[in-house]
């Protein structure tokens, strides 16, 4: 059997899908040498009568089932992050409910969870520093009350109102002093969210890095780690070498994660990655291989996935969520390809077809025949007959 797929030149080509999936069984030994979080997507309720700018309607049962899938492979879940369409379809009310439900589920199954703390209840353009602090405090208190670890996310409101690096240091210092347990600081680059351009008080990344490092150095006992999403491997390596002892670097580089997780003679990065949503079982198997000291085997498993990741995260990078949810549908983790905010329309058919081809080649689909059938259904909707 073959399938006709469109390419970027609007031509159709023939592809022969694989017949057998790769074998990545759930369970196995806990991950030891690296702490690994998958930032997880949310599953929309496809039958809800919603609009793109209205509140998100979430299929809670299927959303939580996907988190159990990740936990079953030994991964932690990074909840209510940008992969969950935070600020791109999921508002604070929806994120708060997601955090409460996922944290309760994590307790029930013994899964590790960390949750995003932001300021997205501020929807106006005139918030000041006091309002930003209050918004952060509200979310931090809620996340800590659930028992989850907090991830201090970058704030659009802070980026809009802060007048310089000193005000970033003031806000983050205030929050870190209040935190009851060490948090993860998240630096999300403008390729993921253009509203975060100039974060840490400067568009010069070297200057911004100095502010970021100074905040960490002033509160090392309150920072479990940093999550860096700048898609710049060199900068991440330089930054992690400057971290105080005991502060981890969680790579958020969906372009260069194998080399960053493997590390060098001076250290390595842990992981908090959106690409580990579709790669969950394979990623866990790769880290277990690394746990045995088999770096070559680790790279043999994970290096071939980079082409798929770079495809999903290609510019405009913030729309990578569409490819992540698309692959979850093809893999059978949900029964539809609908997204909150209608974001399923954010990538072209050729883009999705290439994502299917790359994922199929990696053996990511537990049921290749189901993935093929669903891909053909989507192609039919677009007028591509088989």
Number of C-alpha atoms within 10 A of each C-alpha: 9 11 17 18 24 18 15 12 7 10 10 14 10 11 12 13 18 18 12 14 16 17 13 17 11 15 12 13 12 13 20 12 15 17 18 27 27 26 27 31 27 28 28 23 19 16 9 11 8 15 12 13 12 13 16 25 22 20 16 17 9 17 21 19 16 20 26 20 16 26 24 19 22 26 27 25 27 30 30 30 23 23 25 23 24 20 16 20 19 26 18 20 12 16 24 19 14 22 22 18 15 28 24 17 17 22 14 9 11 12 20 18 26 26 32 27 33 28 25 21 16 18 12 8 10 10 14 13 18 10 15 23 18 14 18 24 19 15 22 25 15 17 22 17 12 16 16 24 25 28 27 24 20 21 21 22 25 24 19 18 16 18 13 15 18 12 16 22 19 13 18 19 16 13 19 22 12 13 16 14 15 18 23 24 27 22 21 22 19 17 18 20 18 13 15 21 19 18 28 27 23 17 13 12 16 11 13 17 18 13 21 22 15 14 21 23 15 14 15 18 17 21 23 20 23 27 25 25 23 20 20 14 20 10 14 21 19 10 17 22 13 11 18 17 9 11 20 20 28 29 29 29 23 24 24 18 25 25 15 23 23 18 15 11 5 8 13 21 26 23 27 28 26 27 29 24 26 24 23 27 24 22 25 25 24 22 28 22 19 21 17 12 12 14 16 11 16 22 18 14 18 20 15 14 23 16 14 23 26 16 18 26 24 15 12 14 15 20 22 23 28 25 24 23 28 21 25 22 21 27 23 16 17 20 14 17 21 20 25 25 20 18 18 17 13 14 16 11 18 17 16 22 20 18 21 24 18 18 22 26 18 19 19 27 26 18 17 21 18 15 23 24 13 19 21 19 15 16 19 12 9 10 9 14 12 12
